[in-house]
Amino acid sequence: MPNWNDLFKEINNVSSPLDHIRKKYLKKLAQHRKRNTIAYYSAFLTKKGFDTGIQDSDKEMIMSAIHKIDREKGLDLILHTEGGDVAATESIVDYLYKMFGDNIEIFVPQIAMSAGTLIACAGKLIHMGKQSNLGPIDPHINGISAKLVLAEYKKAKEDLERNQNVIYWQIELQKTPPTYLALCQNAVTWSEELAKEWLSRNMLKGIDSKEETVKKIVEYLSDPEQTYSHGRHIHVEKLINLGLKIDMLEEDNKLQDLVLTVHHAYMHTFQNSDAIKIVENDIGSATILSARSERN
């Protein structure tokens, strides 16, 4: 299969080259797998200052991609996203389950962070390469980890019960609205429950020690004291050790070439157009959000 430079040459030799190249190689991947293939790509690495995260309007894009395809063939979903809204993510996954049952496999050629990792946990298998990463799923409120907020207020409670650092905590606690802690707790519970539900339903269904494995995965992915940063890029070896079912792309050269060629095609599109988000299927239907429409 062509590499980055080969694709660049082909892009310059056809009309509407970016669309042509994406559709051509997405179709080749679907034909190789004999499954429906949908690419969900956002330009978060190349286009700064735009809201490219997962949101409610993405569901309409996915609905358009699913329209007219043979759902009996299952779904390969290629993800490249920084994450986004948990409510939108839950709604999208629920819809995918309704359309394809549990016959959903996730491909992560490079990065699927935060809510993207939650979606990956909903598949029965994740396909990744040595270069691929998932990320922590701990929710953030106004840019601050909800779980770290709860940990800090647990420390405040312990200190005050021992009559320690009283003045410091009096000042800090006055900064917090009464409902803020409940908001943080709800966000944490929601994210963790979704991950547990989806892992139990699909990827880890029927395995021995399912509850222990689900707990191990969710505790690590949702604990900022273990991951250290919401932006942490968690590598394949760690994910496998946690118990996630991951198929390494390097074990199938043909598949690896196809997936990476598709990935390069989308990255070329973002670098050479106004596109900031694309949801596209292998039969030629695409919904593309552009930077111009966002500015308007």
Secondary structure as UniProt FT lines:
FT   HELIX           4..11
FT   TURN            12..13
FT   HELIX           17..33
FT   STRAND          36..42
FT   TURN            44..46
FT   TURN            48..49
FT   HELIX           57..66
FT   TURN            67..68
FT   HELIX           71..73
FT   STRAND          75..81
FT   HELIX           86..100
FT   TURN            101..102
FT   STRAND          104..108
FT   STRAND          111..112
FT   HELIX           115..122
FT   STRAND          125..128
FT   TURN            130..131
FT   STRAND          133..134
FT   STRAND          140..141
FT   TURN            142..143
FT   STRAND          144..145
FT   HELIX           146..161
FT   TURN            162..163
FT   HELIX           166..173
FT   TURN            174..175
FT   TURN            178..179
FT   HELIX           180..198
FT   HELIX           199..203
FT   TURN            204..206
FT   TURN            208..209
FT   HELIX           210..221
FT   HELIX           224..227
FT   TURN            230..231
FT   STRAND          234..235
FT   HELIX           236..242
FT   STRAND          246..248
FT   HELIX           249..251
FT   HELIX           253..271
FT   STRAND          275..281
FT   TURN            282..283
FT   STRAND          286..290
FT   HELIX           291..295
//
